[in-house]
Amino acid sequence: MTGAATGGAHVWVVKPTVPIPWPGLILDRRRLPDGSWEALVTYIERMTINQKVITTWVPYDWLRKGAQRPAGGTAYG
């Protein structure tokens, strides 16, 4: 994701090993010692019948702006 996102921004979480994007919200962000960025994101993991709400730090490479819906899946995974 290019540019600095602000808290509460809607994003799509696109994990490299998962074909379906998940909607999420950025809660915070931080710069790592190597200069890259991570975002604290809350999203619903919908891989099984038992869905989980996840809040974790993820690399910016996993995020797409909310308006730029990634291909694959639906808004609800």
N, C-alpha and C positions, 0 to 999 in steps of 0.2 A: 504494500500500500504506500503510495507516495505521499509526502507531506506529513505533517504532524496532526494526528487526530485528537479531538478533544473528548473529554469524559462524556459519556452518554451517547456517543455516536453509534449509529446502527452500522454493522459490518456483516459480511459473510465470512465465516470461518471455513477455510478450505485446507483440510489436512492433506499432506502429500499421499497418504495411504488410504484415503477414504474418497470414493467417487461422488459423494453427495455433500453439497455445501450446507452449513447450518447457520441460521440467523443468530446474531449475537450483539451484545452491547459492550462498548469499551468503557471501562470504569476508571482506568488510569493508564499511564504509559511511563516508560523509563528507558534511558540510554545505557547501553552496556559498555564496559571498558573498551571493547573493540570498535565502538562507534555505531554499532547497529542498534535498532530499536525493538522493544517488546511492548506489548499491550496487555493489560489485565482485562480479560474478557469473560463475560458470563454468557453461556450458550447452552442449548439443550442438545445433548447427544442422543440421537435417535437411531442407534444401531440395532437395538433389540426392542422387544415389547416393553421392557422395563426401561423407560427413558430416564436419563439422569441430567440434572442441572449441574453444570461444571463451571467453576470460576478458577481460572488459571492464567499464568503468564504464557503468551504465545508470541513467536516471532512475527514481525510485520509481514514477512513473506506469505504467511498463512491467511492474511486478511485482504478482503476486497471491499471497496466502498459499497454502502448499502444500495446506492442507486445503480451500481454496476452489477446486476445479478449474474452470477456465474452460470455457465451452461451446466445442465444436469440437475436432476431432482426437481423439487418444488420449493416454494418458500418455507414449507414445513418439513423438508427432508423427506 
